[in-house]
């Protein structure tokens, strides 16, 4: 739940996006907009929904009646303090429906079960390098069976499975990349999970999913245009403009990790070959420090690894500065968020180093956005993946409106 000031700021920030339409056959969009307004508000009245969405009171009355009958929202008492009869408060029903999000990366698999409020009801994770498709399927089958048995959540209330993974997980040759990972090139990812549960499956790039998680549950509630950088086994990015994800012509926007590197301080050819957990682990291994999990990066006190991490942060900040100057000029975001599996103290140090370097461009760049630690960090891709079924079925999106208008 948002605190008071954050709650008000978030409502003002998204007011423009919570806009209904009176176009013919757009009732589905209006319902999505109304549900989103209730979700972000926490609790609200029908009169307040009219103000937020721009829809008429009769339209809001019909939509909320339908949402109540479908069990997606609840009546939460009455609002006191005003004149006349106290208005009925409406809020989301967290048990209205559920989704599953799974993040497959080069060093781990993470699964979350989310309710309609975006709360993670259950989580399972396994540290495994370059898991092949069948290992991922076995993990999913075992863990979701255990979670459903433990939580007693009815499968009938689940609306889908979201999967987030690097687009090139079976192609990009990062450090320690085994040939067996090439099996991902020919896998029907959606089919891998649809064979286990009879639910729709939605597949998304991991950085794009992480940006979606940040948009719906993190700093994106106040910053409606931002660039999200995912630091994981590789390096990826997601772009959000005016509260909408910008995917590009082929869904490959924000691919900061593929930018070329030209520096005598590293042999890396692309940014992700230098700025990623894989690259950092390789540097530590060369110094005699065996690190395989992110949390171990904060346990290097008194070892040569501390100096390696310090040098890596400085190198990463130097290599990322020019790309972020370009990002400021080309996208003009409110903020740049650093997320992923890099531990928070190291993210904060990298953000500070980047802000210092970007500050030197204040005189030549029209506007320089601050670099901040993302609210959604390690589990952001899994949570963003879990949002995909909600976005497809219930929440407003440009794609959903276009689909409605075309019907």
Secondary structure in CASP SS format (residue, H / E / C, confidence):
PFRMAT SS
TARGET T0000
AUTHOR 0000-0000-0000
METHOD secondary structure of the structure
MODEL  1
X C 1.00
X C 1.00
X C 1.00
X H 1.00
X H 1.00
X H 1.00
X H 1.00
X H 1.00
X H 1.00
X H 1.00
X H 1.00
X H 1.00
X H 1.00
X H 1.00
X C 1.00
X C 1.00
X C 1.00
X C 1.00
X C 1.00
X C 1.00
X C 1.00
X C 1.00
X C 1.00
X C 1.00
X C 1.00
X C 1.00
X H 1.00
X H 1.00
X H 1.00
X H 1.00
X H 1.00
X H 1.00
X H 1.00
X H 1.00
X H 1.00
X H 1.00
X H 1.00
X H 1.00
X H 1.00
X H 1.00
X H 1.00
X C 1.00
X C 1.00
X E 1.00
X C 1.00
X H 1.00
X H 1.00
X H 1.00
X H 1.00
X H 1.00
X H 1.00
X H 1.00
X H 1.00
X C 1.00
X C 1.00
X C 1.00
X H 1.00
X H 1.00
X H 1.00
X H 1.00
X H 1.00
X H 1.00
X H 1.00
X H 1.00
X H 1.00
X H 1.00
X H 1.00
X H 1.00
X H 1.00
X C 1.00
X C 1.00
X C 1.00
X E 1.00
X E 1.00
X E 1.00
X E 1.00
X E 1.00
X E 1.00
X E 1.00
X C 1.00
X C 1.00
X C 1.00
X C 1.00
X C 1.00
X C 1.00
X C 1.00
X E 1.00
X E 1.00
X E 1.00
X E 1.00
X E 1.00
X E 1.00
X C 1.00
X C 1.00
X C 1.00
X C 1.00
X C 1.00
X E 1.00
X E 1.00
X E 1.00
X E 1.00
X E 1.00
X E 1.00
X E 1.00
X C 1.00
X C 1.00
X C 1.00
X E 1.00
X E 1.00
X E 1.00
X E 1.00
X E 1.00
X E 1.00
X E 1.00
X E 1.00
X C 1.00
X C 1.00
X C 1.00
X C 1.00
X E 1.00
X E 1.00
X E 1.00
X E 1.00
X E 1.00
X E 1.00
X E 1.00
X E 1.00
X C 1.00
X C 1.00
X C 1.00
X C 1.00
X C 1.00
X H 1.00
X H 1.00
X H 1.00
X H 1.00
X H 1.00
X H 1.00
X H 1.00
X H 1.00
X H 1.00
X H 1.00
X H 1.00
X H 1.00
X H 1.00
X H 1.00
X H 1.00
X H 1.00
X H 1.00
X H 1.00
X H 1.00
X C 1.00
X C 1.00
X C 1.00
X H 1.00
X H 1.00
X H 1.00
X E 1.00
X E 1.00
X E 1.00
X E 1.00
X E 1.00
X E 1.00
X E 1.00
X E 1.00
X C 1.00
X C 1.00
X C 1.00
X C 1.00
X C 1.00
X C 1.00
X C 1.00
X C 1.00
X C 1.00
X C 1.00
X C 1.00
X C 1.00
X C 1.00
X H 1.00
X H 1.00
X H 1.00
X H 1.00
X H 1.00
X H 1.00
X H 1.00
X H 1.00
X C 1.00
X C 1.00
X H 1.00
X H 1.00
X H 1.00
X H 1.00
X H 1.00
X H 1.00
X C 1.00
X C 1.00
X C 1.00
X C 1.00
X C 1.00
X C 1.00
X E 1.00
X E 1.00
X E 1.00
X E 1.00
X E 1.00
X H 1.00
X H 1.00
X H 1.00
X H 1.00
X H 1.00
X H 1.00
X H 1.00
X H 1.00
X H 1.00
X H 1.00
X H 1.00
X H 1.00
X C 1.00
X H 1.00
X H 1.00
X H 1.00
X C 1.00
X C 1.00
X C 1.00
X C 1.00
X E 1.00
X E 1.00
X E 1.00
X E 1.00
X E 1.00
X E 1.00
X C 1.00
X C 1.00
X C 1.00
X E 1.00
X E 1.00
X E 1.00
X E 1.00
X E 1.00
X E 1.00
X E 1.00
X C 1.00
X C 1.00
X E 1.00
X E 1.00
X E 1.00
X C 1.00
X C 1.00
X C 1.00
X C 1.00
X C 1.00
X C 1.00
X C 1.00
X C 1.00
X C 1.00
X H 1.00
X H 1.00
X H 1.00
X C 1.00
X E 1.00
X C 1.00
X C 1.00
X C 1.00
X C 1.00
X C 1.00
X C 1.00
X C 1.00
X C 1.00
X C 1.00
X E 1.00
X H 1.00
X H 1.00
X H 1.00
X C 1.00
X C 1.00
X C 1.00
X H 1.00
X H 1.00
X H 1.00
X H 1.00
X H 1.00
X H 1.00
X H 1.00
X H 1.00
X H 1.00
X H 1.00
X C 1.00
X C 1.00
X C 1.00
X C 1.00
X C 1.00
X C 1.00
X C 1.00
X H 1.00
X H 1.00
X H 1.00
X H 1.00
X H 1.00
X C 1.00
X C 1.00
X C 1.00
X C 1.00
X C 1.00
X C 1.00
X H 1.00
X H 1.00
X H 1.00
X H 1.00
X H 1.00
X H 1.00
X H 1.00
X H 1.00
X H 1.00
X H 1.00
X H 1.00
X H 1.00
X H 1.00
X H 1.00
X H 1.00
X H 1.00
X H 1.00
X H 1.00
X H 1.00
X H 1.00
X H 1.00
X H 1.00
X H 1.00
X H 1.00
X H 1.00
X H 1.00
X H 1.00
X C 1.00
X C 1.00
X C 1.00
X E 1.00
X E 1.00
X E 1.00
X E 1.00
X E 1.00
X E 1.00
X C 1.00
X C 1.00
X C 1.00
X H 1.00
X H 1.00
X H 1.00
X H 1.00
X H 1.00
X H 1.00
X H 1.00
X H 1.00
X H 1.00
X H 1.00
X H 1.00
X H 1.00
X H 1.00
X H 1.00
X H 1.00
X H 1.00
X C 1.00
X C 1.00
X C 1.00
X C 1.00
X C 1.00
X C 1.00
X C 1.00
X C 1.00
X C 1.00
X C 1.00
X E 1.00
X E 1.00
X E 1.00
X E 1.00
X C 1.00
X C 1.00
X C 1.00
X C 1.00
X C 1.00
X C 1.00
X H 1.00
X H 1.00
X H 1.00
X H 1.00
X H 1.00
X H 1.00
X H 1.00
X H 1.00
X H 1.00
X H 1.00
X H 1.00
X H 1.00
X H 1.00
X H 1.00
X C 1.00
X C 1.00
X C 1.00
X C 1.00
X H 1.00
X H 1.00
X H 1.00
X H 1.00
X H 1.00
X H 1.00
X H 1.00
X H 1.00
X H 1.00
X C 1.00
END
